[in-house]
Amino acid sequence: MLVDPGDTDTEEGHKKTASGILVPENINKEKPEQGTVVAVGEGNYENGKLVPLKVKVGDKVIFSKYGYDEIKMNDKKYFIIKEDNILAIIK
């Protein structure tokens, strides 16, 4: 989201753009998540063909903060992420 440079403070915790859109102040402070891949599927089907994933077990990845589903197994938290939500593979 782009914010007009002519922002004015309004309600607590929000800024209002010149066009009237309320934007939370923490929008620029939020950072993507990061983790290590512990399992992958076979890939995705495109036009009837299986396309393997580019990530593999052990890869360290940066992914979209809101682009995952959280599950808990054996009291440990894991994220299920689509490859489209992976922003970078850290080498």
C-alpha positions, 0 to 999 in steps of 0.5 A: 500500500502506498501512503500519500506523503501528506499524512495527517495524524488522526485517531490513536494508532492511525494516520489518515491520507489526503484521500481519507484512507486510515492506515495503521501506524505499524504498517511500516514496522511489520517485517516478514517472517523467517523459518526453516523448511521441514517438509515439502510436497510434490509440487503444483500442477500447471496445465496437467503437468507436475512442476516441482517446488523450488524450495527443499527441506533445510532451506531457510526462507523469508515469507509473507507475514500473513501468507501462512496457516498455523498448526500445532503438532506435538506442542510445536508450532509450524506454518503451512506456506504456499510457495507463492508466499515465499519471498526469498530463499536465504543461501 
